[in-house]
Amino acid sequence: MGLLKALAVILAGLAASPAVAEKLDAEIAYETSQAAIGNATSDHVLTDHRGRTLTLAELRGKPLLVSLIFTSCATVCPITADHLRESVLKAQQALGNDAFNILTFGFDASGDRPAQLAGFAGTHRLVEVTNWQIASADPATTEALLTELGFSFRAGAGGFEHVTQTSLLDAEGRVYRQMYGEAFPLPVLLEPLKELVLGIRTTAITAEGLWDRISFLCTVYNPLTGAYRFDYGIFFGIFFGALSLVLTGIVIFRLWLERRRALKRAERGAI
């Protein structure tokens, strides 16, 4: 398995039953998601959790976070929503409550009706957060929007297999950054938001790139739960490997000191 494919497999969180009719091709899903960066999103007409019309045009003028979920999901999507809420609140503390918009979009066009959206929003306290919208759309609009965002999913028994993806759009509605996983670190969200809100660009390795590499090294898929988790055994391996190197270094240093002392004693004896 190539590096890119392994990374994509890690990022593709399964939010449904492991038994699906057609598996996502992880490498293609990841490449599709990354290729969407720079795409302009259209002014799609959505329906929010109150049954009211909401257009993407209304959310222009400031950065927009788009979290992609389906409301009947019982595993990854609720975790994603709760984690994103906490991250958004911290980002708002740093940048201001009105600095950016958030949209939770239900991509199950047949199941994510206003009542279901309202239940999901209430359970996860999303509409309590400033500038947070939750909406869905008809099948044609949903397909068009997901294509623009580079989002991949497949229907299966009891749910969907999909990439756990949050997309960040700039003020003009262009895809600016993709974030993966249900619990990414705060800098993965905050750094690109700073770039858009404050015009600050980082020249060092991006938080997203660093997190992707950490995920590649430290995340494993659990087929019993249909989710990804950190493999803490890797951290133990790194710790004991580093400890071994330190101890080896200490032994070498002590041998060098003893040899140096022996040479000095030999020099004094010769004198």
C-alpha positions as CSV (number, residue, x, y, z in Angstrom):
1,M,0.0,0.0,0.0
2,G,1.4,3.4,-1.0
3,L,1.9,6.3,1.4
4,L,-1.0,8.3,-0.1
5,K,-3.4,5.4,0.0
6,A,-2.5,4.6,3.6
7,L,-3.1,8.2,4.6
8,A,-6.4,8.2,2.8
9,V,-7.5,5.0,4.6
10,I,-6.7,6.6,7.9
11,L,-8.7,9.7,7.0
12,A,-11.8,7.9,5.7
13,G,-13.8,7.4,9.0
14,L,-16.5,4.9,8.7
15,A,-19.8,6.2,10.1
16,A,-22.0,3.2,9.2
17,S,-22.2,-0.5,9.4
18,P,-19.0,-2.2,8.2
19,A,-21.2,-4.2,5.8
20,V,-21.5,-1.9,2.8
21,A,-22.4,-2.8,-0.8
22,E,-19.6,-0.9,-2.4
23,K,-16.4,0.1,-0.6
24,L,-14.9,3.6,-1.1
25,D,-11.6,3.6,-2.9
26,A,-9.6,5.4,-0.2
27,E,-6.9,6.8,-2.5
28,I,-9.5,8.2,-4.9
29,A,-11.6,9.6,-2.1
30,Y,-8.6,11.4,-0.7
31,E,-7.4,12.7,-4.0
32,T,-10.9,13.9,-4.9
33,S,-11.1,15.8,-1.6
34,Q,-7.7,17.5,-2.1
35,A,-8.4,18.3,-5.7
36,A,-11.5,20.2,-4.6
37,I,-9.4,22.9,-3.0
38,G,-9.9,26.1,-5.0
39,N,-13.3,25.0,-6.2
40,A,-16.0,27.7,-6.2
41,T,-19.3,26.6,-4.6
42,S,-22.5,27.7,-6.1
43,D,-25.3,29.7,-4.3
44,H,-27.2,26.5,-3.6
45,V,-30.7,26.7,-2.0
46,L,-30.9,24.6,1.2
47,T,-33.6,24.0,3.8
48,D,-32.6,24.5,7.5
49,H,-33.8,22.7,10.6
50,R,-36.8,25.0,10.9
51,G,-38.0,24.3,7.4
52,R,-36.9,27.7,6.1
53,T,-34.9,28.4,3.0
54,L,-31.2,29.1,3.4
55,T,-28.9,29.9,0.6
56,L,-25.1,29.7,0.6
57,A,-25.1,33.3,-0.7
58,E,-26.4,34.3,2.7
59,L,-23.2,32.8,4.3
60,R,-20.8,34.7,2.0
61,G,-18.6,37.6,3.1
62,K,-16.7,35.6,5.8
63,P,-15.1,32.2,6.0
64,L,-17.5,29.2,6.2
65,L,-16.9,25.9,7.9
66,V,-19.0,23.1,6.3
67,S,-19.3,19.9,8.4
68,L,-20.7,17.0,6.5
69,I,-22.9,14.5,8.5
70,F,-26.0,12.4,8.3
71,T,-28.4,12.7,11.2
72,S,-29.1,8.9,11.7
73,C,-25.4,8.2,12.2
74,A,-24.8,6.8,15.7
75,T,-21.0,6.7,15.7
76,V,-18.6,9.1,14.0
77,C,-21.0,12.0,13.2
78,P,-22.1,12.8,16.8
79,I,-18.5,12.7,17.9
80,T,-17.6,15.0,15.0
81,A,-20.4,17.5,15.9
82,D,-19.5,17.6,19.6
83,H,-15.8,18.1,18.9
84,L,-16.3,20.7,16.2
85,R,-18.6,22.6,18.6
86,E,-15.9,22.8,21.3
87,S,-13.3,23.8,18.7
88,V,-15.5,26.5,17.2
89,L,-16.2,28.0,20.6
90,K,-12.4,28.3,21.2
91,A,-11.8,29.7,17.8
92,Q,-14.5,32.3,18.4
93,Q,-12.8,33.3,21.6
94,A,-9.6,33.9,19.7
95,L,-11.0,35.5,16.5
96,G,-14.4,36.9,17.6
97,N,-17.9,35.5,17.7
98,D,-18.8,36.9,14.3
99,A,-15.6,36.2,12.5
100,F,-16.8,33.1,10.5
101,N,-19.9,31.1,9.8
102,I,-20.6,27.4,10.4
103,L,-22.9,25.0,8.5
104,T,-23.6,21.5,9.4
105,F,-24.9,19.9,6.2
106,G,-26.9,16.6,6.3
107,F,-25.9,14.8,3.1
108,D,-28.6,12.1,3.4
109,A,-31.1,13.9,1.1
110,S,-33.9,11.4,1.9
111,G,-33.4,11.1,5.7
112,D,-32.1,14.5,6.8
113,R,-35.4,16.3,7.0
114,P,-36.0,19.5,9.1
115,A,-37.3,17.4,12.1
116,Q,-34.2,15.2,12.0
117,L,-31.9,18.2,11.6
118,A,-33.6,20.0,14.5
119,G,-33.2,16.9,16.7
120,F,-29.5,16.6,15.8
121,A,-29.0,20.3,16.4
122,G,-30.7,20.2,19.8
123,T,-28.9,17.1,21.0
124,H,-25.5,18.6,20.1
125,R,-26.4,22.2,21.0
126,L,-25.3,23.5,17.6
127,V,-27.8,26.4,17.2
128,E,-26.8,27.8,20.5
129,V,-23.5,28.8,18.9
130,T,-23.3,32.1,17.1
131,N,-23.5,31.9,13.3
132,W,-24.2,28.1,13.3
133,Q,-26.7,26.8,10.7
134,I,-27.8,23.2,10.1
135,A,-29.5,22.3,6.8
136,S,-30.0,19.8,4.0
137,A,-31.1,20.0,0.4
138,D,-32.9,18.0,-2.3
139,P,-31.0,15.2,-4.0
140,A,-29.8,17.2,-7.0
141,T,-28.6,20.1,-4.9
142,T,-26.9,17.8,-2.4
143,E,-25.0,16.0,-5.2
144,A,-23.9,19.2,-6.7
145,L,-22.7,20.7,-3.4
146,L,-20.8,17.5,-2.4
147,T,-19.1,17.4,-5.8
148,E,-17.9,20.9,-5.4
149,L,-16.6,20.1,-1.9
150,G,-14.9,16.9,-3.1
151,F,-16.8,14.8,-0.6
152,S,-17.1,11.0,-1.2
153,F,-19.6,8.6,0.4
154,R,-21.3,5.3,-0.4
155,A,-24.7,4.0,0.8
156,G,-24.6,0.7,2.7
157,A,-26.6,-1.4,5.0
158,G,-27.9,0.8,7.8
159,G,-26.0,4.0,6.8
160,F,-23.1,5.3,4.8
161,E,-19.4,4.8,4.4
162,H,-17.9,8.3,4.0
163,V,-14.8,10.4,4.5
164,T,-15.0,12.3,7.8
165,Q,-14.5,15.7,6.3
166,T,-14.9,19.3,7.3
167,S,-14.4,21.9,4.5
168,L,-13.3,25.5,5.1
169,L,-14.5,28.0,2.5
170,D,-13.2,31.5,2.1
171,A,-15.4,34.6,2.0
172,E,-16.1,34.1,-1.7
173,G,-17.2,30.5,-1.3
174,R,-14.1,28.8,-2.6
175,V,-12.8,25.6,-0.9
176,Y,-9.7,26.7,1.1
177,R,-8.8,23.8,3.3
178,Q,-10.0,20.2,4.0
179,M,-9.9,18.9,7.6
180,Y,-10.2,15.2,8.3
181,G,-11.2,13.0,11.3
182,E,-13.8,13.4,14.0
183,A,-11.4,15.0,16.6
184,F,-8.7,17.0,14.9
185,P,-6.5,19.3,17.1
186,L,-7.6,22.9,17.5
187,P,-4.6,24.3,15.5
188,V,-5.8,22.4,12.4
189,L,-8.9,24.6,12.5
190,L,-7.5,27.8,14.0
191,E,-4.5,28.3,11.7
192,P,-6.3,28.4,8.4
193,L,-9.1,30.5,10.0
194,K,-6.4,33.0,11.1
195,E,-5.1,33.1,7.5
196,L,-8.6,33.9,6.2
197,V,-9.8,36.2,9.0
198,L,-6.6,38.0,9.8
199,G,-4.6,37.6,6.6
200,I,-1.9,35.7,8.5
201,R,-0.1,33.0,6.5
202,T,2.3,30.5,8.1
203,T,5.4,29.6,6.3
204,A,6.3,26.6,8.4
205,I,4.7,23.2,8.1
206,T,0.9,23.6,8.4
207,A,-1.0,22.2,11.3
208,E,-3.1,20.2,8.9
209,G,0.0,18.6,7.3
210,L,1.4,17.8,10.7
211,W,-1.8,16.2,11.8
212,D,-2.1,14.2,8.6
213,R,1.4,12.7,9.3
214,I,0.6,12.0,12.9
215,S,-2.7,10.3,11.8
216,F,-0.7,8.2,9.2
217,L,1.7,7.0,11.9
218,C,-0.6,6.6,14.8
219,T,-4.1,5.7,13.7
220,V,-5.5,2.2,13.1
221,Y,-8.9,1.0,12.0
222,N,-11.0,-1.2,14.3
223,P,-13.3,-3.4,12.2
224,L,-15.4,-4.3,15.3
225,T,-16.5,-0.7,15.9
226,G,-16.2,0.6,12.3
227,A,-14.0,3.5,13.6
228,Y,-10.5,4.7,13.7
229,R,-8.5,5.1,16.9
230,F,-5.0,6.0,18.0
231,D,-2.6,3.1,18.3
232,Y,-1.0,4.0,21.7
233,G,1.4,1.1,21.3
234,I,3.3,3.2,18.8
235,F,3.9,5.8,21.4
236,F,5.3,3.2,23.8
237,G,7.5,2.0,21.0
238,I,8.8,5.5,20.3
239,F,9.4,6.0,24.1
240,F,11.3,2.8,24.6
241,G,13.2,3.3,21.4
242,A,14.3,6.8,22.5
243,L,15.1,5.4,26.0
244,S,17.3,2.8,24.5
245,L,19.2,5.3,22.4
246,V,19.7,7.5,25.5
247,L,21.0,4.6,27.5
248,T,23.3,3.5,24.7
249,G,24.6,7.1,24.5
250,I,25.3,7.2,28.2
251,V,27.2,3.9,28.0
252,I,29.3,5.1,25.1
253,F,30.0,8.5,26.8
254,R,31.1,6.7,30.0
255,L,33.4,4.4,28.1
256,W,34.9,7.4,26.3
257,L,35.5,9.2,29.7
258,E,37.1,6.1,31.2
259,R,39.4,5.7,28.1
260,R,40.3,9.4,28.3
261,R,41.1,9.1,32.1
262,A,43.2,5.9,31.3
263,L,45.2,7.8,28.7
264,K,45.9,10.7,31.0
265,R,47.1,8.3,33.7
266,A,49.3,6.6,31.2
267,E,50.8,10.0,30.2
268,R,51.5,10.9,33.8
269,G,53.2,7.6,34.4
270,A,55.4,8.1,31.4
271,I,56.5,11.5,32.8
